[in-house]
Amino acid sequence: MKHNFISVYGRVQGVGFRYFTQRLAQKYNIKGYVKNVQDFVEIDAQGEDEALRQFTDAVIKGASPASEVREYTIEEREIDQHLTTFKTE
């Protein structure tokens, strides 16, 4: 199990990025949230190692067809036992 905090920059707001990220989270059984923050999108994601890697790769490629990820950061965090769902905020 791993827990990552991902910040995604580029054309990621107003293009369905959060919706597609939520669908990816459901596909890979990821818990956490995605939300718009100023000029980037913040993703708090926790799941099994390989599932989280695949989820992260898909997000970085551009979760929505209209999005364009120009830059991203990934910060590893401690496991949070309170994460039970994936929300769009």
C-alpha positions as CSV (number, residue, x, y, z in Angstrom):
1,M,0.0,0.0,0.0
2,K,1.2,3.5,-0.9
3,H,-0.1,7.0,-0.5
4,N,0.9,9.8,-2.8
5,F,0.1,13.5,-3.0
6,I,0.2,14.6,-6.7
7,S,0.1,18.2,-8.0
8,V,-0.7,18.4,-11.7
9,Y,0.0,21.6,-13.8
10,G,-1.0,22.5,-17.3
11,R,-4.4,22.6,-19.0
12,V,-6.2,20.6,-16.3
13,Q,-9.1,22.8,-15.3
14,G,-12.3,23.2,-17.2
15,V,-11.5,20.1,-19.4
16,G,-13.1,17.2,-17.4
17,F,-9.8,16.3,-15.7
18,R,-11.3,15.7,-12.3
19,Y,-14.1,13.6,-13.7
20,F,-11.7,11.4,-15.6
21,T,-9.4,11.2,-12.6
22,Q,-12.3,10.0,-10.5
23,R,-13.1,7.3,-13.1
24,L,-9.5,6.2,-13.1
25,A,-9.5,6.0,-9.3
26,Q,-12.6,3.7,-9.4
27,K,-10.9,1.5,-12.1
28,Y,-7.7,1.1,-9.9
29,N,-9.5,1.1,-6.5
30,I,-7.7,4.2,-5.4
31,K,-8.9,6.1,-2.3
32,G,-8.5,9.9,-1.7
33,Y,-9.7,13.0,-3.6
34,V,-9.1,15.3,-6.6
35,K,-9.7,19.0,-6.5
36,N,-8.9,22.3,-8.4
37,V,-6.5,24.6,-6.5
38,Q,-5.7,28.0,-8.0
39,D,-4.0,27.1,-11.3
40,F,-3.4,23.3,-10.8
41,V,-5.1,20.1,-9.7
42,E,-4.3,18.4,-6.4
43,I,-4.7,14.6,-6.1
44,D,-4.5,12.7,-2.8
45,A,-4.3,9.0,-3.8
46,Q,-3.8,5.8,-1.9
47,G,-3.9,2.3,-3.1
48,E,-2.0,-0.9,-3.7
49,D,1.5,-0.2,-5.1
50,E,1.0,-1.4,-8.7
51,A,-2.6,0.0,-8.9
52,L,-1.3,3.4,-7.7
53,R,1.6,3.3,-10.2
54,Q,-0.9,2.6,-13.1
55,F,-3.3,5.3,-11.8
56,T,-0.5,7.9,-11.5
57,D,0.8,7.0,-15.0
58,A,-2.7,7.5,-16.5
59,V,-3.1,10.8,-14.7
60,I,0.2,12.1,-15.9
61,K,-0.6,11.2,-19.5
62,G,-3.6,13.4,-19.2
63,A,-6.7,12.0,-17.5
64,S,-9.1,13.7,-19.9
65,P,-8.7,13.8,-23.7
66,A,-8.8,17.6,-23.6
67,S,-6.2,18.0,-20.9
68,E,-2.5,18.7,-21.2
69,V,-0.2,17.9,-18.3
70,R,2.9,20.1,-18.5
71,E,4.4,19.5,-15.1
72,Y,3.7,17.4,-12.0
73,T,5.1,16.6,-8.6
74,I,4.6,13.5,-6.5
75,E,5.1,13.5,-2.7
76,E,5.0,10.2,-0.8
77,R,2.9,10.3,2.4
78,E,2.1,8.1,5.3
79,I,-0.8,5.6,4.9
80,D,-4.1,7.1,6.0
81,Q,-6.5,4.5,7.3
82,H,-9.4,7.0,7.2
83,L,-9.4,7.1,3.3
84,T,-12.3,4.9,2.3
85,T,-13.6,6.5,-1.0
86,F,-12.4,8.7,-3.8
87,K,-14.1,12.1,-4.0
88,T,-14.1,15.0,-6.4
89,E,-14.0,18.3,-4.6
